[in-house]
Amino acid sequence: MPQGLLVIRPNIVMTPTVWGTPHAPAPIPRGGRWPAPEPSRPIGLLDSWWLVTAAALASTGLLGAALWIATHVNPDPALHTAGLFVHLAGLTLGFGGVLIADYLAALWLLGRSTLAEAMAGVSRMHVPIWLGLAALVASGCVLEPNLDSPLTQTKMVLTALLTVNGLQTTVLSRRLADHSAAPLPPRLLVWGATSGAISQVCWWGAMAIGFWNAQR
């Protein structure tokens, strides 16, 4: 460095940047799970008794329309065969979903899974069950059912009851989800057992009547 040359270095002061008011980290919820579960919310319009009632009335009207179509359609053999295939596919899809849902519920009753796990699996079965039931009703319009037969009339009643029972389980599922981290009250246990029993009786009864009618 040449003599007589004075070098002035700037005095740099590093000031930390503060993006907000410091605060303590959020506490880890009891049980050590992170992130915390979603807060519970009250039952809304989409899972309320008002919508269940409206949907039940609408589904009953659709069943009545299907019966009217069945009495005014004269399908040819090809359409009848296609309807029979869709009917069997719908039975496999819908009843298979019901059996899987009941199996998951049985695993919870036996202590092999938690209620949250069982409810998560059951909720995934709703779509195939409803698709299967819709396929059964739609394909039944071209299968020339004998609506004067008491057995066929019983099958129609079972189908209507099955539909209404499935709709009211949407509210039941919400109530069960709200109690997934606590012991279930006896009222919900009885409600769930009754809904499951009605579902099994309707599915097995309708299937048995359909098999009996096919043999005659």
Disulfide bonds with the S-S distance in Angstrom:
none
